[in-house]
Amino acid sequence: MPNKDLPLVISAPEPRSLELIFTPPQLARFKAKYRIVETTPDGVAKLPADVLAEARYIVGQPPISSETLEQMKALRCVFNVETNLLNNMPYETLFARGIHVVTTGLVFAEPVAELGLAMALNLARNIVDADLAFRQGEELWGGDGNLTARLLSGADVGIIGFGDLGRALNRLLSGFRTRTKVFDPWLPPSILIDNGVEPASLDEVLTQSDFVFVVASVTSENQGFLGADAFASMRKGAAFILLSRAGVVDFPALMAAVKSGHIVAASDVFPEEPLAQDHPVRALPGFLRSAHRAGALDIAFKRMGDMVLEDMDLIDRGLPPLRSKRAERETVSRMRSKPVDRN
């Protein structure tokens, strides 16, 4: 029987699972230290009143109505392990009551940045297509195989968005001595300068870069803001790498820009996932595709468990969470990212 004196945690981590985000020793520690009530996201509102009243933590991002939140007198923190902040709970009330809302999205920054770097190198050197040609006996040797090749080293690079992912990407690019411009309207120029990048307008990033990385979140203000005009303004032959959410891009316009030969592109995300078998991007030359796998590494998921346990320990001792990233009152309701469908 669970110890009734232990703090109560409501666990509704879909599309994750406790076994995914915790190692066996971590999960054992979690279960030894807390009384855990497991349910589905939609099942949270249906839990008994005494469970809601006692819950200190929620692991997941279930929809929470004002009426349900009113019953949760002991709630201290919502741990969003899906990592996309959805506008599905009364954030103003949560903040007014001093309840933390945090995400563990930092765990994905390095894995996604590494895949983004690999995509950029592939677009620069045509690695995948050259390999496929070799397998088919149609390879081009030496300089004949490098007619469109370029160096990433010393290149002009633009980054759109400079959160955790943008900063992780910039650290990787520093070894390539790139000249990096960044557009992020949510950050003051001094933060960008302190990170060794040049603050720039969106137009400057698009028109003056050989490689453009898009790592911005989808908000109520930027859905589809990168369209035909943006792609037309890019340097001919430039590479466009989409790593955050497809919602920031007019995807048909992106495909048209690639099909015309004006730019090349790579994406780990798509407007609908999984993508229809007959979607035209599947057969589009000059477009490198990845099935939303950039961050989905087991080591990243297990780091979530460390973050959750360490921040719970801090909050239990009356301290603020430090490992997870806290949602901000001014920006959380603007987020429009869709959650992932699977692990």
Disulfide bonds with the S-S distance in Angstrom:
none
